Amino acid sequence: DKKYKVIKAVAEKRKEKKRACVELGLSMRQVNRLIQDYQEGGKAIFSHGNRGKIAKHAVPKETKKQVIELYQSFKIKPNVKHFTEILKEVHDICYTDTTIRHILYQADILSPKTQRKTRKKIKARIKSKSMKGKKESDNPLVPRAEDQMELPEKSHPSRPRKKYQGELIQMDASSYNWFG
């Protein structure tokens, strides 16, 4: 946006080329090239040519749908790493575990091994979706992330408080007799 405004001002002779070089941090040659392109193509030359297009390396929608359906077909849900290996060996779908995780998270599906921080983040995203008035899928076949979340108390039980501040029992589970 700044580049467009500066080049437009230079093209309309309201600003000098040297000043534009300083403001944009470009060489005189680059500024001349931008001015020429602006005069030929207008404002459109300042936006990327791939804007609005699907990236070449993006995962196809059909594959995403297939991955989600395959994950939901498991009675006992595998973690993402294991699921990625299953996809590779059985279904010949070769993507990294990170890519598969992103596909599942976009569909609001969580791995059983998902960390608490991620569960909170996805739960907040689901809540904000429902607050905006977007239609939530009421399809019973599609499991929701909320249904798969465990209570924090259940997953990481915290120890009972000690009577005095700083009191903590420390144990050594080693079989060696360290202290005689």
C-alpha positions in Angstrom: 0.0 0.0 0.0 2.8 2.4 0.9 4.8 1.4 -2.2 1.7 2.1 -4.4 1.2 5.5 -2.9 4.8 6.6 -3.3 5.1 5.3 -6.9 1.8 7.0 -7.8 3.0 10.3 -6.4 6.3 10.0 -8.4 4.4 9.1 -11.6 2.1 12.1 -11.1 5.3 14.3 -10.5 4.3 15.2 -6.9 7.4 13.5 -5.5 11.0 13.1 -6.7 12.5 9.7 -7.6 15.4 10.2 -5.1 12.9 10.7 -2.3 11.0 7.6 -3.3 14.3 5.6 -3.2 14.9 6.7 0.3 11.3 6.1 1.5 11.0 2.6 -0.1 14.6 1.6 0.5 15.0 0.7 -3.2 17.6 1.6 -5.8 16.8 4.2 -8.5 16.7 1.4 -11.1 14.0 -0.5 -9.1 11.9 2.7 -8.7 12.1 3.4 -12.4 11.0 -0.2 -13.1 8.0 0.2 -10.7 7.0 3.6 -12.3 7.1 2.0 -15.7 5.1 -1.0 -14.6 2.6 1.3 -12.8 2.1 3.3 -16.0 1.4 0.2 -18.0 -0.6 -1.9 -15.5 -2.0 0.5 -12.9 -2.6 -0.5 -9.3 -2.8 -4.2 -10.2 1.0 -4.6 -10.4 1.4 -4.1 -6.7 -0.7 -7.2 -5.8 0.8 -10.7 -6.2 -0.1 -12.5 -9.3 -1.3 -15.6 -7.4 -3.8 -13.7 -5.2 -7.1 -15.5 -5.1 -5.7 -18.7 -6.7 -5.2 -22.0 -5.0 -1.5 -22.8 -4.3 0.2 -25.4 -6.5 1.4 -27.4 -3.5 -1.9 -27.2 -1.6 -3.6 -30.5 -0.6 -6.5 -31.2 -2.9 -10.0 -30.9 -1.3 -10.8 -34.5 -2.3 -7.7 -35.7 -0.4 -8.6 -33.7 2.7 -12.1 -35.1 2.6 -10.8 -38.6 2.3 -8.3 -38.1 5.2 -11.1 -36.9 7.4 -13.4 -39.8 6.5 -10.6 -42.3 7.1 -9.8 -40.9 10.5 -13.4 -41.0 11.5 -13.7 -44.6 10.4 -11.5 -45.7 13.2 -13.3 -46.9 16.3 -10.3 -46.3 18.5 -8.7 -43.1 17.2 -5.0 -43.3 16.5 -2.6 -40.4 17.2 -1.6 -38.2 14.2 1.8 -39.8 13.7 0.4 -43.3 13.7 -2.5 -42.2 11.4 0.0 -40.7 9.0 1.9 -44.0 8.8 -1.4 -45.9 8.2 -2.3 -43.5 5.4 1.1 -44.0 3.8 1.2 -47.8 4.1 -2.4 -48.7 3.5 -4.0 -45.9 1.4 -0.9 -44.5 -0.3 -1.5 -41.0 0.9 1.9 -39.5 1.6 1.9 -36.3 3.6 3.8 -35.2 6.7 2.2 -35.6 10.1 2.0 -31.8 10.4 0.0 -31.5 7.2 -2.4 -34.3 8.4 -2.7 -32.6 11.8 -3.7 -29.3 10.2 -6.3 -31.0 8.0 -7.8 -32.7 11.1 -7.7 -29.5 13.2 -9.4 -27.5 10.4 -12.2 -30.1 10.6 -12.3 -29.6 14.5 -11.0 -33.2 15.0 -8.5 -33.7 17.8 -6.0 -36.5 18.2 -6.3 -38.3 21.6 -2.7 -37.2 22.3 -3.4 -33.5 21.7 -1.9 -31.2 24.3 -4.1 -29.1 26.7 -3.0 -25.8 25.1 -4.1 -26.9 21.7 -7.4 -28.3 23.0 -8.1 -24.9 24.6 -7.2 -23.1 21.4 -9.5 -25.2 19.3 -12.3 -25.1 21.8 -12.1 -21.3 21.8 -12.2 -21.3 17.9 -15.3 -23.5 18.0 -16.9 -21.2 20.5 -16.1 -18.1 18.4 -17.6 -19.8 15.4 -20.8 -20.6 17.2 -20.9 -17.0 18.6 -20.6 -15.5 15.1 -23.9 -17.2 14.2 -22.3 -19.7 11.8 -24.2 -22.9 11.4 -22.6 -25.7 13.3 -22.8 -29.1 11.7 -25.4 -31.2 13.4 -24.3 -34.3 11.5 -24.1 -37.1 14.0 -21.5 -38.9 11.8 -19.0 -36.1 12.2 -17.4 -36.1 15.7 -16.7 -32.7 17.1 -13.6 -31.7 19.0 -15.7 -30.9 22.1 -16.9 -34.5 22.3 -13.3 -35.8 22.3 -12.0 -33.5 25.0 -11.3 -34.9 28.4 -11.6 -32.9 31.6 -8.3 -31.4 32.7 -8.7 -33.0 36.1 -9.0 -36.4 34.5 -6.0 -36.2 32.2 -3.5 -34.5 34.7 -4.6 -35.1 38.3 -3.0 -32.5 40.5 -1.6 -33.6 43.9 -3.3 -32.4 47.1 -1.9 -29.2 48.7 0.7 -29.5 51.4 0.1 -28.2 54.9 3.1 -25.7 54.8 4.5 -23.5 52.1 7.6 -25.0 50.5 6.9 -28.5 51.8 7.4 -31.2 49.2 8.2 -34.8 49.5 11.0 -35.8 47.2 11.7 -39.4 46.4 14.3 -41.4 44.4 12.8 -44.3 42.5 16.3 -45.7 41.7 17.3 -49.1 42.8 20.7 -47.9 43.8 21.5 -47.0 47.4 23.0 -43.5 46.7 23.2 -42.2 50.3 24.4 -45.3 52.1 
